[in-house]
Amino acid sequence: MSLENTVQILYTACKAGYCVGAFNIVDYLSLEAVIHAAETHHAPVILQTSSTTVRRYGAERLVALTRTLADRTPIPIGLHLDHGTEFELIKECIKAGYSSVMIDASRYAFEENIARTHQVVELAHCYGVSVEGEIGVLAGVEDDLVVQHDKAIYTTPEEAIEFQARSEVDFLAVAVGTAHGFYKEEPRLDVETLREIHKRVSFPLVIHGGSGLSMQTLQTLVSAGAAKLNISTQLKKDYIDSLESYLSAHSNEYNPMRMLDNTHDQLVKTVGAYLQVLGSAGRV
Ligand SMILES: [Zn+2]
C-alpha cells in the first residue's frame, strides 16, 4: 500500500470510534520503528515530521524514504507535516507528496488564522493533500515558541465550527488543556468541551501533547472524540535514554548496530503501547 491521504485514515477511525497515533520521527531508525510497531499491532499510523526535520533532510527525501517502507506493508500510513508555520516549507511538503500538512497559525488573531489556513488549504487540495489547522493556544514549547500554562487558551465549539467552515481545513487541532513537552503537574483537561465539540462537528479532531498523559487520560480523550493524537516528546526521550543506557552498559563495545537495535526495540515497545490504548491496534 502506498501513502494514504491522512483525512481518509482519520475518517475511518472516526466511524469506528478509535484514535490514530501520530508519531514524530527524526530519522530512518525512528521511522522504521514506528512502522514496525504498526505492523506488529495491525494498526493504521501517521508519521509526522517537524519543520526542523524537513529542513534537515528535505521533503522529497522524507517522502521517498517513507514511501519505500509504506509500499511494502498492508498498513495504512500517512506522512504529515507537524506545526508548519512557513508557507514555503509547507508548499515544499505538499509538492513532494506528503499525505497532509499542518498549518499552525494559532499564534495569530482568529481572522488572520483563518486567512493563512485557507491559503494553505487552497494549494493543498489541488494536490490531493489534506490539511490540519489549529485554534486556541497550547501551553509548552513548540520549536522556538514558549507558552506559559496560565496563557493557554481553550477552544470553544462555536470557534471550532466557524473556523472549519471558513478555512475549509480537513481536521482540526483543539486546545482542551494538553500541553507540548512533558507535564510538570497533572494537567486540567477539559474533556467535556472536547466531547461537546465532537458532538457538534463532522470533521476529525486532533489532540496535541500526548506524551506524559496517563493511559487512562488517553482513553478518556479517545472516548470524548479525539481522532488523532500527537506523540513526540516521549519518543525523543526514549530515543536518547535508550542510547545513553546502552552506551553506559557497553562502554567498550563499538558495535553501532547493536546499539541502534536496542533503541529500535525500545521505540517499537513505546509506540505499540500507544497503539493499544488508542484503540487502533487490530484495525487492519
Ligand atoms: Zn503540537
Residues whose N, C-alpha, C, O or C-beta is under 5 A from the ligand:
A	BS01	ZN	H208
